[in-house]
Amino acid sequence: MSNKFFQRLRGAIFQLRNKGKPRSGDYKTLSPLSEEEISEIKVFFPLPKFFIFGHARSGTTLLARLVRLHPHVHCNWQAHFFTRPPFLTALVDDPDIREWLGRRSNRWNQGRNLSTLLLRVSADFVLEREARRLGKSIVGDKSPNSLVHGEAVRRAHLIYPDACLIYILRDGRDTILSHRFQSFIDSVQHLSSQDLRLRDEFARNPQPFLSGKKSIFTPLAFQRAVEEWIKNVEETISLARDLYGERFYILRYEDLVADPWQELQNVWRFLGAPEDPTLEEFVRLESQANPDAEWQSQKAKEIAQVLPKGQSAVWRQILTCSEKQFFIEKARHILREWKYPIED
């Protein structure tokens, strides 16, 4: 009890001392890495890095599973270095830590604050540690960025301006449907009372919901889902193009599902991995597997067993007429740019 009391007291004193000051771990207060520092880092952590972003339920996990089939490429997921609080920057969030890393009397820092450098080598160690065990020479993480959208790109670029960034895009109507069903299965504890009633009604009688006669969303939930998807697409692509340029690559989930071998060859080429025609059969087999669907069936069989798995354009059957129209009105420009259907 006494330890908890003193911890809280110390926290209160900390807040008073730093009232009005920016959080030290805020990425906007960190200095970017210099070219010299990046070169020095690569002496110790030389493997090329990449990150896969995308809205939740856009196929990020499928892409990660496929991309790591290459003998030179490793990808794991959900590190959330830049995509979910507290973020990688939390390692230097304490002002005392930041002060220590930049202290003038500290002759090891060569006159520069070591905070950003420390964040980079910490992430590098996590990534390369696993890749090296597997004998891989290119390593990356996939973490959906739909909680913070474009902010994730800025955070990633601060620490990894030399990395590659991949964004997987999926028709937003299928994306928000899949995300909604995932919340029914995996995030019941976060559902409102109204959402829980919809979930229970769907579990008892799913047919009206699966045929577009009844909505699985509340009006407000649908509006927010559409707006968040649009924000994710617009912010991520715009900032990534600006900050990463030729080191930014976009692919559509629908193309990955339709021709996984061709899409994977393009991605591997982008990452600098050598061509390997022997991988085609492995890609075909892995693309047909659906471990997520199997897991969902174990988690909530009464819901998962009636859902379409891994299909495109399921929104045509499930969204109500008014929802389809609302989505088109809000996202017509994105649908046109990325060649998604505008008419039902």
C-alpha positions in Angstrom: 0.0 0.0 0.0 2.8 2.4 0.9 4.6 1.8 -2.4 1.5 2.5 -4.4 1.0 5.7 -2.4 4.5 7.0 -3.1 4.2 6.1 -6.7 1.1 8.1 -7.1 2.6 11.0 -5.1 5.6 11.0 -7.4 3.4 11.0 -10.4 1.4 13.9 -9.1 4.6 15.9 -8.5 5.8 15.0 -12.0 2.6 16.4 -13.5 2.9 19.6 -11.5 6.6 20.1 -12.4 5.8 19.6 -16.1 2.5 21.3 -16.4 2.1 23.0 -19.7 5.2 21.2 -21.2 5.0 18.8 -24.1 5.4 15.2 -23.3 9.0 14.4 -23.8 8.2 11.3 -25.8 6.1 13.2 -28.3 7.6 12.4 -31.7 7.3 16.1 -32.7 9.9 17.1 -30.1 12.5 14.5 -31.2 15.3 15.4 -33.5 15.5 13.5 -36.8 18.4 11.1 -37.4 21.3 12.5 -39.4 22.7 10.6 -42.4 25.8 10.0 -40.3 23.8 8.4 -37.5 21.9 6.2 -39.9 25.2 5.0 -41.4 26.6 4.3 -37.9 23.4 2.4 -37.0 23.7 0.2 -40.1 27.2 -0.9 -39.0 25.5 -2.7 -36.1 22.0 -3.4 -37.6 22.5 -3.6 -41.4 19.4 -5.5 -42.5 16.9 -3.5 -44.7 13.7 -2.8 -42.9 10.1 -2.4 -44.1 6.7 -1.8 -42.5 3.2 -2.8 -43.7 0.4 -0.5 -42.9 -3.3 -0.6 -43.7 -6.7 -0.2 -42.1 -7.7 -3.1 -39.8 -9.2 -6.0 -41.8 -7.6 -4.9 -45.1 -5.5 -8.0 -45.5 -2.3 -6.9 -43.6 -2.0 -10.3 -42.0 -2.5 -12.2 -45.3 0.2 -10.1 -46.9 2.6 -10.6 -44.0 2.0 -14.4 -44.1 2.8 -14.5 -47.8 5.7 -12.0 -47.9 7.7 -14.0 -45.4 7.6 -17.1 -47.5 10.6 -15.8 -49.3 13.8 -17.3 -47.9 15.3 -13.8 -47.7 12.4 -12.0 -46.1 11.0 -12.1 -42.6 7.8 -10.4 -41.4 6.0 -10.6 -38.1 3.2 -8.6 -36.7 1.7 -6.3 -34.2 4.9 -4.6 -32.8 2.9 -1.4 -33.1 6.1 0.7 -33.0 4.2 3.6 -34.6 0.6 2.6 -34.9 -0.8 2.2 -31.4 -0.2 4.0 -28.0 2.1 4.1 -26.1 4.3 3.9 -29.3 8.0 3.3 -29.4 8.6 6.8 -28.2 7.4 5.8 -24.8 10.9 4.5 -24.1 12.1 8.1 -23.8 8.9 9.6 -22.4 10.4 10.5 -19.1 11.9 14.0 -19.1 14.7 12.8 -16.8 15.6 10.1 -19.4 15.6 12.7 -22.2 17.7 15.1 -20.1 20.2 12.3 -19.4 20.5 11.3 -23.0 21.2 14.9 -24.0 23.2 16.1 -21.1 26.2 18.2 -22.1 28.5 16.6 -19.5 27.8 13.2 -21.1 30.7 12.9 -23.4 29.3 9.8 -25.0 26.5 11.6 -26.9 28.9 13.7 -29.0 26.9 16.8 -28.4 23.5 15.4 -29.7 20.6 14.1 -27.8 20.6 10.3 -28.1 16.8 9.8 -27.8 16.0 9.2 -31.4 19.1 7.0 -31.9 18.1 4.9 -28.9 14.6 4.4 -30.3 16.0 3.3 -33.6 18.5 0.8 -32.2 15.8 -0.6 -29.9 13.5 -1.4 -32.7 16.3 -2.6 -34.9 17.3 -5.1 -32.2 13.8 -6.4 -31.9 13.5 -6.9 -35.7 16.9 -8.3 -36.5 17.1 -10.6 -33.5 14.3 -12.7 -34.9 15.3 -12.4 -38.5 18.8 -13.5 -37.9 17.6 -16.6 -36.0 15.7 -17.5 -39.2 18.5 -16.7 -41.5 16.6 -13.9 -43.2 18.3 -10.7 -44.6 15.3 -8.4 -45.0 12.9 -7.8 -42.1 9.7 -6.0 -41.4 6.6 -5.6 -39.2 3.0 -5.4 -40.1 0.8 -3.4 -37.8 -2.6 -1.8 -38.9 -2.5 2.0 -38.6 -6.2 2.6 -38.4 -6.0 4.0 -34.9 -3.8 6.9 -35.8 -3.8 7.0 -39.6 -1.2 9.4 -41.1 0.4 10.0 -37.7 1.8 6.5 -38.0 3.6 7.5 -41.2 5.2 10.5 -39.6 6.3 8.5 -36.6 7.8 5.8 -38.8 9.6 8.3 -41.0 11.2 10.0 -37.9 12.8 6.7 -36.8 13.1 4.9 -40.2 13.5 7.4 -43.0 15.5 4.8 -44.9 12.9 2.0 -44.6 10.3 0.8 -47.1 6.7 1.3 -46.4 3.9 -0.9 -47.9 0.2 0.0 -47.7 -2.5 -2.5 -48.5 -5.8 -1.1 -49.6 -9.2 -2.9 -49.6 -12.6 -1.7 -50.7 -13.8 0.3 -47.7 -17.2 -1.3 -47.7 -15.8 -4.8 -47.2 -13.2 -3.4 -44.8 -15.7 -1.8 -42.4 -18.0 -4.9 -42.6 -15.1 -7.2 -41.7 -14.1 -4.9 -38.9 -17.6 -4.8 -37.5 -17.9 -8.6 -37.5 -14.5 -8.8 -35.9 -15.7 -6.6 -33.1 -18.7 -8.9 -32.6 -16.3 -11.8 -32.2 -13.2 -10.5 -30.6 -14.1 -7.2 -28.9 -17.4 -7.8 -27.2 -16.2 -6.1 -24.1 -15.9 -2.8 -26.0 -19.4 -2.9 -27.5 -22.1 -0.5 -26.4 -25.5 -1.8 -25.1 -27.0 -1.0 -28.5 -24.2 -2.9 -30.3 -24.6 -5.9 -28.0 -28.3 -6.0 -28.8 -27.5 -6.0 -32.5 -24.9 -8.7 -32.0 -27.4 -10.9 -30.1 -30.1 -10.4 -32.7 -27.6 -11.3 -35.5 -26.6 -14.5 -33.6 -30.2 -15.5 -33.3 -31.3 -14.7 -36.8 -28.5 -13.6 -39.2 -30.4 -13.9 -42.5 -32.0 -10.4 -42.5 -28.6 -8.9 -41.8 -26.8 -10.9 -44.5 -29.3 -9.9 -47.1 -29.2 -6.2 -46.6 -32.7 -6.0 -45.0 -31.3 -5.0 -41.6 -28.1 -3.2 -40.7 -25.4 -4.6 -38.4 -24.5 -1.0 -37.6 -26.1 1.8 -35.6 -26.3 4.9 -37.9 -23.6 6.7 -35.9 -21.3 3.6 -35.9 -21.6 3.3 -39.7 -20.9 7.0 -40.3 -17.8 6.9 -38.0 -16.6 3.7 -39.7 -16.8 5.3 -43.2 -15.1 8.5 -42.1 -12.3 6.6 -40.3 -11.7 4.5 -43.4 -11.5 7.6 -45.6 -9.2 9.3 -43.2 -6.9 6.3 -43.1 -6.6 6.0 -46.9 -6.2 9.7 -47.6 -3.7 10.5 -44.8 -1.6 7.4 -45.1 -1.2 7.5 -48.9 -0.6 11.3 -49.1 2.0 11.4 -46.3 3.7 8.2 -47.4 4.1 9.5 -51.0 5.5 12.8 -49.7 7.8 11.3 -47.1 8.9 8.0 -48.6 8.6 8.6 -52.3 10.0 5.6 -54.2 10.3 3.7 -51.0 6.5 3.6 -50.8 4.4 0.8 -52.4 0.6 0.3 -52.6 -1.3 -2.8 -53.5 -5.0 -3.7 -53.4 -6.2 -6.6 -51.3 -8.5 -7.7 -54.2 -5.5 -8.0 -56.5 -3.6 -10.0 -53.9 -6.4 -12.4 -53.6 -7.0 -12.7 -57.3 -3.4 -13.2 -58.3 -1.2 -13.7 -55.2 1.8 -14.9 -57.1 2.0 -11.9 -59.3 1.5 -9.5 -56.5 4.1 -11.2 -54.3 6.7 -11.0 -57.0 6.0 -7.3 -57.2 6.3 -6.8 -53.5 9.5 -8.9 -53.2 11.0 -6.9 -56.1 10.2 -3.7 -54.3 11.9 -5.0 -51.2 15.0 -6.0 -53.1 14.6 -9.7 -52.6 15.9 -11.9 -55.5 13.4 -13.7 -57.7 12.7 -17.3 -56.8 10.2 -19.2 -59.1 10.2 -22.2 -56.8 8.0 -20.2 -54.4 4.9 -20.1 -56.6 3.4 -23.3 -55.2 4.0 -22.2 -51.6 2.3 -18.9 -52.3 -0.7 -20.7 -53.8 -1.1 -23.0 -50.8 -0.6 -20.3 -48.2 -3.1 -17.9 -49.9 -5.7 -20.6 -49.7 -5.3 -21.1 -45.9 -7.4 -19.0 -43.6 -6.2 -19.3 -40.0 -8.2 -16.2 -39.0 -11.4 -17.9 -40.0 -10.5 -21.0 -38.0 -9.7 -18.9 -35.0 -13.0 -16.9 -35.3 -14.9 -20.1 -35.4 -13.4 -21.2 -32.1 -14.0 -17.8 -30.5 -17.6 -17.3 -31.5 -18.9 -20.1 -33.7 -22.5 -18.9 -33.7 -21.4 -15.8 -35.6 -18.4 -16.9 -37.5 -20.0 -19.9 -39.1 -22.4 -17.8 -41.2 -20.0 -15.2 -42.3 -18.5 -15.1 -45.8 -14.7 -15.7 -45.5 -12.1 -13.9 -47.5 -14.4 -12.9 -50.3 -14.6 -9.6 -52.1 -17.6 -7.4 -52.6 -19.7 -9.0 -49.9 -20.9 -5.5 -49.2 -23.3 -5.9 -52.1 -25.4 -8.4 -50.1 -24.9 -7.1 -46.6 -25.0 -3.3 -46.6 -28.4 -1.7 -46.7 -29.4 0.5 -49.7 -29.0 3.7 -47.6 -25.6 2.6 -46.4 -24.4 1.9 -49.9 -25.5 5.3 -51.0 -23.9 7.0 -48.0 -20.6 5.3 -48.6 -20.6 6.3 -52.3 -21.4 9.9 -51.5 -18.6 10.1 -49.0 -15.9 8.0 -50.7 -16.6 8.4 -54.4 -13.2 10.0 -55.1 -11.3 7.1 -53.5 -13.5 4.4 -55.2 -12.8 6.0 -58.6 -9.1 6.5 -58.1 -8.6 2.8 -57.1 -11.0 1.4 -59.6 -13.6 0.1 -57.1 -17.3 -0.2 -58.3 -19.4 2.9 -57.7 -22.7 1.4 -58.7 -24.3 -1.6 -56.9 
